Amino acid sequence: MASVRHLVYSGCLFHLRKSPSMNTSVSRRGSQTRLFSTSSRCKTIMPAWVIDKYGRNDVLRFTKNASFPIISYPNEVIVKVFAAGLNPLDISMRGGYGAATLSMKRDPLNIKQSGSEFPLILGRDVSGVIMECGLDVKYFSERDEVWAAIPPWKQGSLAEFVVISANEVSHKPKSLSHVEAAALPYVATTAWSALVNTGGLSKDNCAKKRILILGGSGGVGTFAIQMLKAWGAHVTVTCSHNAKQLVKGVGADHVVDYTAGPVEEPLSALEKFDLILDNVGGETEHWALNLLKPWSGAKYVTLVTPFLQNTDRLGIADGMMQTAATMATKALKHLVKGVHYRWGFFAPSGPALDEIREMVDAGQIRAVLEETFNFSQVPQAFEKVEKGHARGKIVVKISKGGDDS
């Protein structure tokens, strides 16, 4: 019996199949027979780009001896990585952004020593093929082509293999190569979380709504424009003069150039908005909420929040208290004016990617790629993202396979 399932025990993979070259033992439960086989070829290492401390680009290190991921929970899958996307978050994490909170998420009981996250593998986007499935995984099988956005507290995709929860994974769009697919999951699930989970938008209620995207030329912005247009919204975007053609090309109805002067003046002259998605932060929230329709359920959702900065600076407990106080103060301040103030966060979601896949295959959303790098060029890819001049996603080709794109 050639089964696609595997058990993980003592760091090795136990294959649920017969093999004349392996030692086998039999376990009986009722009338069922299960064959456990051990292989001397159990893989324990893999190539990856890692960091051993936080810092600038010189902390990136290539190794052929990174620990091979193992399935620790029955709902996990191991994915062979064909392509990985880079995001500004990877630059921030390389420098230690969010280290306190992410360490708590990795080790909630604080059992391990400080620095136990190293060697750390970065990369939040993955497109590849499933190699192993946990025993509770029903929706996926070996050799399925998948894509996913990896939570920042887990080891990332700049490696030959990565382990992910099955509820974070979705089947890859058939219309995209692996390189193209790796450009979307993180920005797509971030935009989905902000607009759908926090903003309350959907394909059923979005028609004719007026949406403003502040800073719309980045990955989240260009994805949000396409999704909102597919749902029938009217989308206004702020961006630089150099990015006007890009945002127009993905469907923006009206574009305001922030390099031509203060954007609040031309925006104030427009009809008020039902929702604002803020990718800029800073001073924008001092005037942006005045552009919303009052007492109509209009929402301002910002993706620039002080949460991780507070916990890094003040510690987990004090940082969370400071964050809660800030959020409550701002929400109440604007609620009395008839508008809703919200924070949006990245939230990995396989079901969200399922719906996004359908939109991609229907031709409603396309990947916006800037440049592709080989696996040996990861430091150069980081430099490209860090400069901030890219008008599309930076993707790294990890392994050959699938479409070899």
VEXMI-350669 format. One record per residue: residue in one letter; x, y, z of N, C-alpha, C in turn. Coordinates in steps of 0.1 Angstrom, whole numbers, padded with zeros to 4 digits, always signed. Layout:
residues N
AXYZXYZXYZ...
END
This chain:
residues 405
M+0009-0012+0000+0000+0000+0000+0009+0012+0000A+0007+0021-0010+0015+0033-0011+0007+0044-0005S+0009+0047+0007+0001+0058+0014+0009+0071+0014V+0002+0082+0013+0008+0095+0013+0010+0101+0027R+0005+0093+0037+0006+0098+0050+0019+0094+0057H+0023+0102+0067+0035+0099+0074+0033+0103+0089L+0040+0095+0097+0041+0098+0111+0054+0104+0115V+0055+0113+0124+0067+0118+0128+0070+0113+0142Y+0082+0107+0144+0085+0101+0157+0100+0102+0159S+0104+0108+0170+0118+0110+0174+0126+0116+0163G+0120+0126+0156+0127+0134+0146+0128+0127+0132C+0123+0115+0130+0124+0108+0118+0110+0106+0112L+0109+0104+0099+0096+0101+0093+0093+0086+0092F+0082+0082+0097+0078+0068+0096+0068+0067+0085H+0071+0060+0074+0063+0059+0062+0053+0048+0064L+0040+0051+0061+0030+0041+0062+0028+0034+0049R+0038+0026+0046+0038+0018+0034+0048+0006+0036K+0046-0004+0027+0055-0015+0027+0067-0012+0018S+0078-0017+0022+0090-0016+0014+0100-0027+0018P+0104-0035+0008+0113-0047+0011+0126-0043+0017S+0130-0030+0015+0143-0025+0019+0143-0019+0033M+0131-0020+0040+0130-0014+0053+0126-0024+0063N+0129-0021+0076+0125-0029+0087+0110-0025+0090T+0102-0034+0092+0088-0031+0095+0083-0037+0108S+0073-0031+0114+0066-0037+0125+0052-0035+0123V+0044-0043+0130+0029-0043+0128+0022-0038+0140S+0012-0029+0139+0004-0024+0149-0010-0027+0146R-0018-0034+0154-0032-0038+0151-0041-0030+0160R-0052-0025+0154-0062-0018+0162-0076-0023+0156G-0083-0031+0163-0095-0037+0158-0091-0046+0147S-0098-0044+0135-0095-0053+0123-0085-0046+0114Q-0080-0034+0118-0071-0027+0109-0057-0030+0112T-0049-0030+0101-0034-0033+0102-0027-0021+0097R-0017-0016+0105-0009-0005+0100+0006-0009+0101L+0013-0007+0090+0027-0010+0089+0035+0002+0091F+0044+0001+0100+0053+0012+0103+0067+0009+0098S+0073+0017+0090+0086+0015+0083+0095+0026+0087T+0108+0022+0090+0118+0032+0092+0128+0032+0081S+0133+0044+0077+0142+0045+0066+0155+0051+0071S+0166+0045+0066+0179+0050+0070+0183+0063+0062R+0174+0066+0052+0176+0078+0044+0168+0090+0048C+0164+0090+0061+0157+0101+0067+0165+0114+0065K+0159+0124+0059+0166+0137+0056+0165+0146+0068T+0177+0151+0072+0177+0159+0084+0182+0174+0082I+0188+0176+0070+0192+0190+0067+0188+0194+0053M+0189+0207+0051+0185+0213+0038+0192+0226+0036P+0193+0231+0023+0198+0244+0021+0188+0255+0025A+0193+0266+0030+0185+0278+0034+0193+0290+0036W+0187+0302+0035+0193+0314+0040+0188+0317+0054V+0197+0319+0063+0193+0321+0077+0200+0334+0082I+0195+0339+0094+0202+0349+0102+0204+0343+0116D+0216+0346+0121+0220+0342+0135+0219+0353+0145K+0216+0365+0140+0214+0376+0149+0206+0387+0141Y+0201+0397+0147+0194+0407+0140+0204+0418+0136G+0201+0424+0124+0210+0434+0119+0207+0438+0105R+0217+0442+0098+0215+0447+0084+0217+0435+0074N+0220+0438+0062+0221+0427+0052+0232+0417+0054D+0242+0422+0061+0254+0413+0063+0251+0401+0073V+0239+0401+0079+0236+0390+0088+0231+0378+0081L+0227+0380+0068+0222+0369+0060+0233+0359+0057R+0230+0346+0059+0240+0336+0057+0234+0324+0050F+0241+0319+0040+0236+0307+0033+0242+0295+0040T+0234+0285+0042+0239+0272+0048+0232+0260+0041K+0240+0249+0040+0234+0237+0035+0230+0228+0046N+0231+0233+0058+0228+0224+0070+0217+0229+0079A+0208+0237+0073+0196+0241+0081+0188+0229+0085S+0181+0229+0096+0173+0218+0101+0162+0215+0092F+0160+0203+0088+0149+0199+0079+0136+0200+0087P+0125+0207+0082+0113+0208+0090+0106+0195+0092I+0100+0193+0104+0092+0181+0107+0078+0184+0110I+0069+0175+0108+0055+0177+0111+0054+0174+0126S+0050+0184+0133+0049+0183+0148+0034+0182+0152Y+0025+0186+0143+0010+0185+0146+0003+0178+0134P-0007+0171+0137-0014+0163+0126-0020+0171+0115N-0021+0185+0117-0028+0193+0107-0017+0201+0099E-0005+0196+0099+0006+0203+0092+0010+0196+0079V+0016+0204+0070+0021+0198+0057+0035+0203+0055I+0043+0196+0049+0057+0200+0044+0056+0203+0030V+0060+0215+0026+0060+0220+0012+0074+0222+0007K+0076+0216-0005+0089+0219-0012+0087+0232-0019V+0096+0242-0016+0095+0255-0020+0100+0257-0034F+0092+0262-0043+0097+0265-0057+0100+0280-0058A+0092+0288-0051+0094+0303-0052+0090+0309-0039A+0097+0320-0035+0094+0327-0022+0094+0342-0025G+0084+0349-0019+0083+0363-0021+0089+0370-0009L+0095+0382-0012+0100+0391-0001+0091+0403+0001N+0090+0407+0013+0081+0419+0017+0089+0428+0026P+0085+0441+0027+0091+0450+0037+0092+0444+0051L+0082+0435+0054+0082+0429+0067+0095+0421+0069D+0100+0414+0059+0112+0406+0060+0124+0415+0064I+0125+0427+0058+0135+0437+0061+0134+0441+0076S+0122+0444+0080+0120+0448+0094+0124+0436+0104M+0119+0424+0101+0122+0413+0109+0137+0410+0110R+0144+0412+0099+0159+0410+0098+0165+0419+0109G+0159+0431+0111+0165+0441+0120+0160+0439+0134G+0151+0429+0137+0146+0427+0150+0132+0432+0153Y+0125+0437+0143+0112+0443+0145+0103+0432+0150G+0096+0434+0161+0086+0425+0166+0092+0413+0174A+0105+0413+0177+0112+0402+0183+0105+0397+0196A+0102+0407+0204+0096+0403+0217+0083+0395+0216T+0074+0401+0208+0061+0394+0206+0062+0381+0199L+0070+0381+0188+0071+0368+0181+0078+0357+0189S+0088+0361+0198+0094+0351+0206+0084+0346+0216M+0075+0354+0221+0064+0349+0230+0055+0340+0223K+0052+0343+0210+0043+0334+0203+0050+0320+0200R+0063+0321+0197+0070+0308+0195+0071+0300+0208D+0073+0307+0219+0076+0300+0232+0068+0307+0243P+0054+0304+0243+0045+0311+0253+0049+0309+0267L+0055+0297+0271+0058+0294+0284+0072+0299+0288N+0079+0305+0279+0092+0311+0281+0102+0300+0287I+0101+0288+0280+0110+0277+0285+0124+0278+0279K+0124+0283+0266+0137+0283+0260+0145+0296+0263Q+0158+0296+0261+0166+0307+0263+0164+0318+0253S+0168+0330+0257+0168+0341+0248+0176+0339+0235G+0171+0342+0223+0178+0339+0211+0176+0326+0205S+0166+0318+0211+0164+0305+0206+0157+0304+0193E+0153+0316+0187+0147+0316+0174+0157+0315+0163F+0170+0316+0166+0181+0315+0157+0185+0301+0155P+0190+0297+0144+0190+0304+0131+0176+0306+0125L+0173+0318+0122+0159+0322+0117+0159+0323+0102I+0149+0317+0096+0146+0317+0082+0135+0327+0079L+0138+0337+0070+0128+0347+0067+0121+0343+0054G+0111+0351+0050+0103+0348+0038+0089+0345+0042R+0079+0353+0038+0065+0350+0042+0056+0344+0031D+0061+0345+0019+0053+0340+0007+0059+0327+0003V+0051+0317-0001+0056+0304-0006+0047+0299-0017S+0053+0294-0027+0045+0286-0037+0054+0274-0040G+0047+0262-0040+0054+0250-0041+0045+0238-0042V+0051+0226-0038+0044+0214-0039+0044+0206-0026I+0033+0201-0021+0032+0194-0009+0040+0181-0010M+0049+0178+0000+0057+0166+0000+0052+0156+0011E+0047+0161+0022+0042+0153+0033+0030+0159+0039C+0021+0151+0044+0009+0155+0050+0007+0149+0064G+0003+0157+0074+0000+0152+0087-0013+0143+0086L-0015+0135+0097-0025+0125+0097-0039+0131+0096D-0041+0143+0101-0055+0149+0100-0057+0158+0088V-0048+0158+0079-0050+0167+0067-0058+0159+0057K-0070+0164+0053-0079+0157+0044-0080+0165+0031Y-0078+0178+0031-0081+0186+0019-0069+0186+0009F-0057+0182+0013-0045+0182+0005-0039+0168+0004S-0031+0166-0007-0024+0153-0009-0010+0157-0013E-0001+0147-0013+0012+0148-0018+0011+0152-0033R+0020+0161-0037+0022+0166-0051+0012+0177-0054D+0003+0180-0045-0006+0192-0048+0002+0205-0049E+0000+0213-0059+0006+0226-0060-0002+0236-0051V+0006+0242-0043-0001+0251-0033+0006+0264-0032W+0000+0274-0025+0006+0287-0021+0001+0290-0007A+0008+0299-0001+0005+0302+0013+0012+0314+0018A+0007+0321+0028+0013+0332+0035+0017+0326+0049I+0030+0327+0052+0035+0320+0065+0035+0330+0076P+0029+0327+0088+0029+0336+0099+0044+0340+0103P+0046+0352+0108+0059+0357+0110+0066+0350+0122W+0059+0342+0130+0065+0335+0141+0070+0321+0137K+0068+0317+0125+0072+0304+0120+0084+0306+0111Q+0092+0295+0109+0103+0296+0100+0098+0298+0086G+0105+0306+0078+0100+0311+0065+0104+0303+0053S+0102+0309+0041+0102+0302+0029+0115+0303+0021L+0125+0310+0027+0138+0311+0020+0147+0298+0023A+0141+0287+0020+0147+0274+0022+0141+0264+0012E+0147+0252+0012+0142+0242+0002+0128+0236+0006F+0126+0236+0020+0113+0230+0025+0108+0239+0036V+0095+0239+0038+0089+0246+0049+0077+0238+0054V+0075+0239+0067+0063+0233+0073+0053+0243+0077I+0040+0241+0073+0029+0250+0075+0017+0243+0079S+0008+0250+0086-0005+0244+0090-0014+0244+0078A-0022+0233+0076-0030+0231+0065-0040+0242+0063N-0045+0248+0074-0054+0259+0073-0049+0272+0069E-0035+0273+0066-0029+0284+0061-0026+0283+0046V-0029+0271+0040-0025+0267+0027-0037+0267+0018S-0035+0270+0005-0045+0269-0005-0039+0263-0018H-0047+0257-0026-0043+0252-0039-0039+0264-0048K-0028+0263-0054-0022+0274-0062-0032+0277-0074P-0033+0290-0078-0041+0293-0090-0035+0286-0102K-0043+0279-0110-0038+0272-0122-0032+0281-0133S-0037+0294-0133-0033+0303-0143-0019+0310-0140L-0014+0308-0128-0001+0314-0124+0010+0304-0123S+0022+0308-0127+0034+0300-0124+0037+0301-0110H+0047+0293-0105+0051+0294-0091+0057+0308-0087V+0064+0313-0097+0070+0326-0094+0060+0337-0093E+0050+0337-0102+0039+0346-0101+0030+0344-0088A+0028+0332-0085+0020+0329-0073+0027+0333-0060A+0040+0333-0060+0047+0337-0048+0047+0352-0045A+0042+0359-0055+0041+0374-0054+0028+0378-0046L+0019+0369-0043+0006+0374-0039+0002+0370-0024P+0005+0358-0019-0002+0354-0006-0001+0364+0005Y+0011+0370+0008+0012+0378+0020+0004+0391+0018V+0006+0398+0007-0002+0410+0005-0016+0408+0003A-0020+0396-0003-0034+0393-0005-0041+0391+0008T-0035+0383+0017-0042+0380+0030-0041+0392+0039T-0031+0401+0038-0031+0413+0046-0043+0422+0041A-0044+0424+0028-0055+0432+0023-0069+0426+0026W-0070+0413+0025-0082+0406+0028-0086+0408+0043S-0076+0407+0052-0078+0409+0066-0083+0423+0069A-0077+0433+0063-0080+0447+0066-0094+0450+0060L-0097+0446+0048-0109+0451+0041-0121+0442+0044V-0119+0429+0046-0130+0420+0048-0132+0417+0063N-0122+0413+0070-0123+0409+0084-0125+0422+0093T-0118+0433+0090-0119+0445+0098-0128+0455+0092G-0127+0457+0079-0136+0467+0072-0150+0462+0069G-0152+0449+0069-0166+0444+0067-0170+0444+0053L-0161+0445+0043-0165+0445+0029-0166+0431+0024S-0173+0429+0013-0175+0416+0007-0179+0418-0008K-0179+0408-0015-0184+0409-0029-0198+0412-0030D-0206+0410-0019-0220+0412-0019-0224+0426-0015N-0215+0433-0008-0219+0447-0003-0210+0458-0008C-0201+0455-0017-0191+0465-0021-0195+0473-0033A-0205+0469-0040-0208+0476-0053-0211+0491-0050K-0205+0499-0058-0207+0514-0057-0202+0521-0045K-0196+0513-0036-0190+0520-0024-0177+0528-0028R-0175+0539-0021-0164+0547-0024-0153+0544-0014I-0141+0539-0020-0130+0535-0012-0118+0544-0015L-0111+0548-0005-0098+0555-0006-0087+0547-0001I-0076+0545-0009-0064+0538-0005-0053+0548-0004L-0048+0550+0008-0037+0559+0010-0024+0551+0009G-0016+0555-0001-0004+0547-0004-0007+0535-0012G-0012+0536-0024-0018+0525-0031-0009+0518-0041S+0004+0522-0042+0013+0516-0052+0021+0504-0047G+0020+0501-0034+0027+0489-0029+0020+0476-0031G+0025+0465-0026+0019+0453-0028+0005+0451-0023V+0002+0456-0011-0011+0455-0005-0020+0464-0013G-0016+0476-0016-0024+0486-0023-0028+0481-0037T-0019+0476-0045-0022+0471-0058-0031+0459-0058F-0030+0451-0048-0039+0439-0047-0053+0444-0043A-0053+0453-0033-0066+0458-0028-0074+0465-0040I-0067+0473-0048-0074+0480-0059-0081+0469-0068Q-0073+0459-0071-0079+0449-0081-0091+0441-0074M-0090+0438-0062-0101+0430-0055-0113+0439-0054L-0111+0452-0050-0122+0461-0048-0129+0464-0062K-0121+0465-0072-0127+0468-0085-0135+0455-0090A-0130+0444-0087-0137+0431-0091-0150+0431-0083W-0151+0437-0072-0164+0437-0064-0172+0449-0067G-0168+0457-0076-0177+0468-0080-0175+0481-0073A-0165+0483-0065-0163+0496-0058-0157+0506-0067H-0158+0519-0063-0151+0530-0069-0139+0533-0060V-0127+0532-0066-0114+0533-0059-0106+0545-0062T-0103+0553-0052-0094+0565-0053-0081+0561-0046V-0070+0565-0052-0057+0561-0047-0048+0573-0046T-0040+0574-0035-0029+0583-0035-0016+0576-0037C-0007+0582-0045+0006+0576-0048+0015+0587-0054S+0028+0583-0057+0037+0593-0063+0034+0594-0078H+0040+0604-0084+0038+0606-0098+0043+0594-0106N+0054+0588-0102+0060+0577-0109+0051+0564-0109A+0042+0564-0099+0034+0552-0098+0020+0553-0104K+0017+0564-0109+0004+0567-0115+0000+0556-0125Q+0009+0554-0134+0006+0544-0145+0003+0530-0139L+0011+0526-0129+0009+0513-0122-0005+0512-0116V-0009+0521-0108-0022+0520-0101-0034+0521-0111K-0032+0530-0121-0042+0530-0132-0043+0517-0139G-0031+0511-0141-0031+0498-0148-0038+0487-0141V-0039+0488-0128-0046+0477-0120-0060+0481-0117G-0065+0493-0122-0079+0496-0121-0083+0508-0113A-0074+0516-0107-0078+0527-0099-0086+0537-0107D-0097+0542-0102-0106+0551-0109-0101+0565-0108H-0095+0569-0097-0090+0583-0095-0077+0582-0088V-0067+0590-0092-0054+0590-0086-0050+0604-0082V-0045+0605-0070-0040+0618-0064-0025+0617-0062D-0018+0625-0068-0003+0625-0067+0001+0633-0054Y+0007+0625-0045+0011+0632-0032+0024+0640-0034T+0031+0638-0045+0043+0646-0047+0040+0660-0052A+0027+0662-0056+0024+0675-0062+0019+0685-0051G+0019+0681-0039+0015+0689-0028+0006+0682-0018P+0002+0688-0007-0006+0681+0003-0019+0675-0003V-0020+0662-0001-0031+0654-0007-0045+0657+0000E-0045+0662+0012-0058+0664+0019-0066+0674+0012E-0060+0684+0005-0068+0694-0002-0076+0689-0014P-0069+0682-0023-0077+0676-0034-0086+0665-0030L-0083+0658-0020-0092+0647-0015-0104+0653-0008S-0103+0664-0001-0114+0671+0006-0124+0676-0004A-0120+0679-0016-0129+0684-0027-0137+0673-0033L-0134+0660-0030-0141+0649-0036-0153+0645-0027E-0162+0637-0032-0173+0631-0024-0167+0623-0013K-0173+0622-0002-0168+0615+0010-0168+0600+0007F-0160+0593+0016-0157+0579+0013-0164+0570+0023D-0167+0557+0019-0173+0547+0028-0162+0540+0036L-0150+0539+0031-0139+0532+0038-0126+0538+0033I-0117+0539+0042-0103+0544+0039-0093+0533+0044L-0085+0528+0035-0074+0519+0039-0061+0527+0039D-0054+0528+0050-0042+0536+0052-0030+0527+0052N-0021+0528+0042-0009+0521+0042+0003+0530+0046V+0000+0543+0049+0010+0553+0051+0013+0556+0066G+0002+0558+0074+0003+0561+0088+0008+0575+0091G+0014+0577+0102+0019+0590+0106+0009+0600+0107E+0011+0611+0100+0002+0623+0101-0012+0621+0094T-0012+0611+0086-0025+0609+0078-0037+0608+0086E-0037+0601+0097-0049+0599+0105-0054+0612+0112H-0046+0622+0112-0051+0635+0117-0061+0642+0109W-0060+0639+0095-0070+0645+0086-0078+0635+0078A-0074+0623+0077-0080+0613+0068-0094+0610+0073L-0097+0609+0086-0110+0605+0090-0121+0616+0087N-0116+0628+0084-0126+0638+0080-0131+0636+0066L-0125+0627+0059-0130+0624+0045-0140+0613+0045L-0144+0607+0056-0154+0596+0057-0168+0602+0058K-0178+0594+0053-0192+0598+0055-0196+0596+0069P-0200+0607+0077-0203+0605+0091-0216+0598+0093W-0217+0591+0104-0230+0584+0108-0236+0575+0097S-0227+0568+0090-0232+0559+0080-0224+0546+0080G-0217+0543+0091-0209+0531+0093-0196+0531+0086A-0192+0543+0081-0179+0544+0074-0167+0541+0084K-0157+0535+0078-0145+0530+0086-0132+0535+0080Y-0123+0538+0090-0109+0540+0086-0101+0529+0092V-0094+0522+0083-0086+0510+0087-0071+0513+0084T-0063+0513+0094-0049+0515+0091-0041+0503+0094L-0031+0500+0085-0022+0489+0087-0009+0493+0094V-0008+0506+0097+0004+0511+0104+0000+0513+0119T+0004+0503+0127+0000+0503+0141+0012+0503+0150P+0011+0507+0162+0022+0508+0172+0024+0495+0180F+0016+0484+0177+0016+0473+0185+0029+0466+0188L+0036+0462+0177+0049+0455+0179+0060+0465+0184Q+0059+0477+0179+0069+0487+0185+0067+0489+0200N+0055+0489+0205+0052+0490+0219+0058+0479+0227T+0055+0466+0222+0060+0455+0229+0075+0453+0228D+0081+0457+0217+0096+0457+0216+0102+0467+0226R+0095+0479+0228+0101+0490+0236+0098+0488+0251L+0086+0483+0254+0081+0483+0267+0080+0469+0274G+0082+0459+0265+0079+0445+0270+0065+0441+0267I+0063+0428+0268+0050+0423+0264+0038+0429+0272A+0039+0428+0285+0027+0432+0294+0025+0447+0292D+0035+0456+0294+0033+0470+0294+0030+0475+0279G+0036+0468+0270+0034+0471+0256+0020+0469+0252M+0014+0457+0256+0000+0454+0253-0009+0464+0260M-0006+0468+0272-0015+0477+0279-0015+0491+0272Q-0003+0495+0268-0002+0508+0261-0009+0507+0248T-0008+0496+0241-0015+0495+0228-0030+0495+0230A-0035+0488+0240-0049+0488+0242-0055+0502+0246A-0047+0509+0254-0051+0522+0258-0051+0532+0245T-0041+0531+0237-0041+0539+0225-0052+0536+0216M-0055+0523+0213-0066+0519+0204-0079+0524+0210A-0082+0522+0223-0095+0526+0229-0097+0541+0228T-0086+0548+0231-0087+0563+0230-0091+0568+0216K-0084+0563+0206-0086+0567+0193-0100+0563+0188A-0104+0551+0191-0117+0546+0186-0128+0554+0192L-0127+0557+0205-0138+0566+0211-0138+0580+0206K-0126+0585+0204-0125+0599+0199-0132+0601+0186H-0131+0591+0177-0137+0592+0164-0151+0587+0163L-0155+0578+0173-0168+0573+0173-0178+0584+0176V-0175+0593+0184-0184+0604+0187-0186+0613+0175K-0177+0612+0165-0179+0620+0153-0186+0612+0142G-0190+0600+0146-0198+0592+0136-0190+0583+0126V-0177+0581+0129-0169+0572+0121-0162+0562+0129H-0158+0551+0123-0151+0540+0130-0136+0540+0127Y-0128+0539+0138-0114+0539+0137-0109+0524+0140R-0102+0518+0131-0098+0504+0133-0083+0502+0129W-0077+0492+0135-0064+0487+0131-0066+0474+0123G-0058+0473+0113-0058+0460+0105-0045+0453+0106F-0045+0440+0106-0033+0432+0107-0033+0421+0097F-0021+0416+0094-0019+0404+0085-0025+0392+0093A-0033+0384+0086-0038+0372+0091-0038+0361+0081P-0029+0351+0083-0028+0340+0073-0041+0332+0073S-0045+0329+0060-0058+0322+0059-0059+0314+0046G-0059+0301+0047-0062+0293+0035-0075+0295+0029P-0086+0296+0037-0099+0299+0030-0099+0312+0023A-0093+0322+0028-0092+0335+0020-0085+0333+0007L-0074+0326+0008-0066+0323-0005-0074+0315-0014D-0083+0306-0009-0092+0299-0018-0101+0308-0027E-0106+0318-0020-0115+0328-0027-0106+0337-0037I-0094+0340-0032-0086+0348-0040-0081+0340-0053R-0079+0327-0051-0075+0319-0062-0086+0319-0073E-0098+0319-0069-0109+0319-0079-0109+0332-0087M-0106+0343-0080-0106+0356-0086-0094+0357-0096V-0082+0351-0092-0071+0351-0100-0073+0343-0113D-0079+0331-0112-0081+0323-0123-0092+0328-0132A-0101+0337-0127-0111+0344-0135-0106+0356-0142G-0093+0359-0140-0087+0371-0146-0089+0384-0140Q-0095+0384-0127-0098+0396-0120-0086+0402-0113I-0077+0394-0109-0065+0398-0102-0052+0392-0109R-0042+0400-0110-0029+0396-0116-0018+0399-0106A-0007+0391-0107+0004+0394-0099+0012+0405-0105V+0017+0414-0096+0025+0426-0101+0039+0423-0097L+0047+0418-0106+0061+0414-0103+0071+0425-0108E+0081+0428-0099+0091+0437-0103+0104+0430-0108E+0109+0420-0101+0121+0413-0105+0122+0400-0098T+0128+0390-0105+0130+0377-0099+0145+0374-0097F+0148+0369-0086+0162+0365-0082+0164+0350-0081N+0176+0345-0083+0179+0332-0080+0182+0330-0065F+0182+0317-0061+0184+0314-0047+0197+0319-0042S+0207+0320-0050+0221+0324-0046+0221+0340-0045Q+0210+0347-0049+0210+0361-0049+0201+0367-0039V+0199+0360-0028+0190+0365-0017+0194+0378-0011P+0207+0380-0008+0211+0393-0003+0208+0405-0013Q+0210+0403-0026+0207+0413-0036+0191+0416-0036A+0184+0405-0034+0169+0407-0034+0165+0415-0022F+0171+0413-0010+0169+0421+0002+0172+0435-0001E+0183+0438-0007+0188+0451-0010+0177+0458-0019K+0172+0451-0028+0162+0457-0037+0149+0461-0030V+0145+0452-0021+0133+0456-0013+0136+0467-0003E+0148+0467+0003+0151+0477+0013+0152+0491+0007K+0156+0492-0006+0157+0505-0013+0143+0512-0014G+0133+0503-0015+0119+0508-0016+0115+0514-0029H+0122+0511-0040+0119+0517-0052+0111+0507-0061A+0109+0495-0057+0103+0485-0065+0088+0489-0067R+0083+0487-0079+0069+0489-0083+0062+0476-0084G+0067+0466-0078+0060+0453-0078+0068+0444-0069K+0064+0431-0069+0069+0422-0059+0083+0416-0063I+0092+0414-0053+0105+0408-0055+0103+0393-0051V+0106+0384-0060+0104+0370-0058+0118+0363-0060V+0120+0352-0052+0132+0344-0053+0128+0330-0057K+0135+0325-0068+0133+0312-0072+0142+0302-0064I+0135+0293-0057+0142+0284-0047+0146+0271-0054S+0136+0264-0059+0139+0250-0065+0133+0250-0079K+0139+0242-0087+0134+0239-0100+0123+0228-0099G+0112+0230-0106+0101+0221-0106+0088+0227-0111G+0078+0219-0112+0065+0225-0117+0067+0231-0131D+0065+0244-0132+0067+0251-0144+0081+0256-0146D+0090+0255-0136+0103+0260-0137+0104+0274-0139S+0094+0282-0135+0093+0296-0139+0102+0304-0129
END
